[in-house]
Amino acid sequence: MFRSILTALTLPLLLLFAPTNIHSSNSTTNKSPANQGRSGTLQKMIVASGSVTIDVNLNRLNGNGPTIGKLKTLHFAVAPNSLFPILVFNNVLRGTEPGSMALLPQNSVALPAALTAALKRLAIEKVGWSEPFDMAVRDAMSGFVFFNVEANL
């Protein structure tokens, strides 16, 4: 008897205080998952300034000695007139579009002759969508690719 009275009182109380955000599946106000998240702000920004750091294994570049060696760090500043578009969606970096950034060397390191000659002409380039790599470090005058960049982190 007590159990049936308790059940009779509990069920209406649960229905009274239950959350009211239950909607019908036929409701026209429901948003389908395909339509959610489609609004936002997409911006195309251009790099105005910045710095680039490249760690280089000189043993591997020279082709002598073990491939495991001490890394030398090259520091560069980004040239101010570089055209390197970046896509930002809702204030979150989403990727880059094809373009290039000219690099200005900030330090000197003993490098192989070919790389030393092109040090003042290096550029980072976002290659096309069909290329196997995301970016490349190349000589801006000759187009020779010194390094391929697999991931743009």
N, C-alpha and C positions, 0 to 999 in steps of 0.2 A: 504494500500500500504506500509506504513512504517513498519507495523507489519510483512509482508511477507518478506521484505528486511532484517529486523533484524533477523528473524528466519533463513533465507538463509545464513546469515553471522555467526550466533552463532553456528549452528550445525557443520559446518566444523572446526571452532575453537575448539569446545569441543572435537571433534574426534582427532584433531591435538595434543592437550595438555593433553589428557586423559592418565591415567597410562597404561603402556604397559605390565603389568604382567598378562594378560589374556591368559590362555592356553586352548588348546583343550582337551576334555575329552579323546581323543584317543592318546594323547601324551605319548610317552614311557619314557619321562623324569619326568613325574609326579610320586610322591611317594604316595602310598596308605597309609591311616591312620594306617594300621596294621604294616607297615614297618618303620614308623617314630619312633624315640626314641629307637631303638634297639641297637644302638652302645653306648659304654661307657666303663668305667673301673670299674670292680668288684674286690674288694680287700677283702681278709679274714685276719683280724687282730686279734692279741692276746693281751689281757690286760696284761700290764707289771707292772703297779702300779696304785693305786687309793685309794679312800676312800669311805666308805659306812656309811650311817647314818640310824638308825632304831629308829622310835618313838614307844614306847611300853606303853600301858595302863596297869599299874600294878594291878589295881583293877580287870580288866577283866582276867588277867593272873592268879591271885590268886583265882579267883572265889568268892571273897567276896566284899561286898559293891556295890555301883552303877557302872554300866558299863561306865558311863560318869565320867571320872576322869582326874587327871593331868597326862600328858604324860611325860615319862622319855626318854631321848635321849641316845642311845647307839652309840658310835663312833668306827669304825673299820678301819683298813688299809688292803689293799688287799695284800696277800702273793705274793712274786715275782715269784714263780714257778707255778702259777695257769694257767690252760688251759681253757680259756674262749673265744672261737672264736666269733668275731663280723663281720658281713657283712657290707661293705661300698660300695655303688655304686655312682660313680661320686662325691665323697667327701661328701656324705650324709649317715648318719647311717640308715641302712635298717632293722637290726634285729640281733638276736643272733642264734647261733647253739648250740646243746647240749654240755655242758661242766660245769665246776665248778670253783669257786674262793674260796680259803681258806681265812677266816677272822681272823685278829689279833686284839684283843680288845685294845682300846686306853683309855678307862675310866672305872670306876667301879661304878655300880649302884646295889642297893640291889634288887636281882631278886629271883624268886622261886628257890628252891633247884635243881631241874632237869635242869633248864636253866643255873644256876650258874656252875654246874658241867661240862656242855658241852660248856661253853663260849669260851674256848680256842680251841675247835674242830669244831666250826661252819663253814659252807660253804654255799655259794649261788650257787644253781645248776639250770641250764636251763634244764627243764625236756623235755621228748620226745613230739613229735607233737600230740600224741593221748591223752595226759593227760589233765585234765580239767583246770589246771592252767599253767601260763607261766613259773614261777620260784618257787623255794622253798628254805627256810632257814632250813638246817638240820644239825644234828650231823654227822660229817664226818666218825666217827668210827662205830656208831650203825645204821646210816641211818634214825633215828627218825626225822620226819618232825615237826619242831616247828612252822613254819609259811609258808603259801602259799601266793604267790604273783600273783594277777590277772593281773595286767598291768605292763609292764616293763618300767615305766617312770623314 
